[in-house]
Amino acid sequence: MTPITRASAWCLHLLVVGLLALAAGRAVADGRPDAGWAIAAAAACGLVYAVGPVLPTVRRSRRAAALWLAAVGAVWLVLLALSGDAVWVAFPLYFLQLHLLPRCAGLAAVVATAVAAIAGYAAHQGTFDVAMAIGPGLGAAVAVAVVWGYQALYRESDQRRRLIEELTATRSDLAAAQHTAGVLAERERLAREIHDTLAQGLSSIQLLLRAAERALPAAPDNAARYVDQARQAAVDNLAEARRFVVALAPPALEGTTLAGALERLCITTSTRHQVTARFRLTGEPVPLPTAHEVALLRIAQSALANTVRHAEARTADLTLRYLGDHVAVEIVDDGRGFDPDRVLDPDPEAGGFGLAAMRARVDALGGTLTIDSAPGDGTALAVRLPLDHDQPLSAPAPAPATDAAPAPDPAREARP
C-alpha cells in the first residue's frame, strides 16, 4: 500500500466514525426516546466496520469483502431506521462498495444503498420530494465517477509501469548483446592484427632461420646474415606486440606516410627473402584516415607474406594509387597462382586467416577487394577504399621519393 492510499483509507475510516458519532449525538441532542437504541446501533455499526480493516481475508477475498459489507449495511439500516442523520453514512459506504466489490456488483450495491438512504430519510421526514433524492443520488454519482476514474488511472499507471519494466529489461538485453558483439568484434580484430603482423613476422623469422640452417656450415657469412635478419624481424615483432598492448597505430606508420611504410615493407621483403618487391606511387598523395592507412598497410603485409610463403614468386609489384575520392593498393606477383574460387574457409590452425581478414577489413571501410589469379599465372590483388573527408585524418608527413611512373589501372593489366 502506497502512502497516498494509506492516507485515503485513514480518511475514510475517520469519516465513517465521525458520521456515526454525528448520528448518535444528534439523537441525544434532540431528546429522542429511542436515543439509547440509536447510540447502540451506531456503536454496533462502528464495531462491525472496525472488523474489516483488521481481517486480511477482507482484502484478499471478494466473498469475504461482500459478507463484511453486507453486515455493515445491515447494521447501518437499523441505525437509519432509528435516526435520519444516518443517511450521511451512505457516502463512505459508496466508496467501500465500489472499491471492494466487482464492477457490476459494486454499482448495484451503490444503487441499493442510495435507494435505501433516500427511502429512510423520506420516512423520517414523513414526506418525499425530488430534493431528498438529490443528495444521496449525487453522492452516489460522484463516488462512481471518482472510484472508476481512479481505477482507470491505476490501470494506465500499471500498464506504464510494466512497459517501463519491459523497456528496462530490453535495454539490459540490448546492452548485453552489444557487449557480446563488441567482444566478438574485438576478438576478430585482434585475430586479423595478429595474423597480419605477429604471425607473418614469426613466419618470416622461421624462413630466415631455415635459410641460415641450410647455409651452415658451408657459408657461415650467409648464415650470419640470415640470423641477423631474423633478429631484426623479432625486434619488429616485439614492437608490434607492445603496440597491441597500448592500442596505438602500427609502428611502421610512425613518423612517415603510408607510401613510406609500404616502400619500407618492399625493401624489407626484398632484403629478407628471395623475392624482389618493388614499390610504385601514382597520383597526388593526400592525408588519409588512420583506419584506412592501417587497413592498407596490414593488407599489403599479409599479401606479400602470402607471396613469400606460397607463391614461389621472383618479383612482386606493390602500387599505391591516389584516385581523388578513392585510394587503392595493388599487389601483383609472378608466382604459381591459385584458384580463388576454391579457397577454403579460414582455418586458424593452418594459418588461413589471410583472405578472410582482408575482406573483413575492406568491408568495414566500405571498400572493394578483387583477386585475379589462376594456377601457373601469378596473382593480382587490388584493394579500393572510398575517402570520406569528414573522417579524422592521420598527421601528414613528407612522402618518400618513389617511382611515380603511371601504371595500368586494372589489376589484371598490371600483372606481368
VENMO-V6045 format. One record per helix or strand. SS is the DSSP state (h for helix, s for strand). FROM is the first residue (numbers start at 1). TO is the last residue. If there is no record, write none. Layout:
{{SS | FROM | TO} {SS | FROM | TO}}
This chain:
{{h | 3 | 29} {h | 35 | 54} {h | 56 | 60} {h | 62 | 82} {h | 84 | 100} {h | 103 | 125} {h | 130 | 215} {h | 220 | 246} {h | 251 | 253} {h | 258 | 272} {s | 276 | 282} {s | 289 | 289} {h | 290 | 311} {s | 315 | 322} {s | 326 | 333} {h | 340 | 342} {h | 348 | 350} {h | 354 | 364} {s | 368 | 373} {s | 379 | 386} {s | 393 | 393} {s | 403 | 403} {h | 411 | 414}}
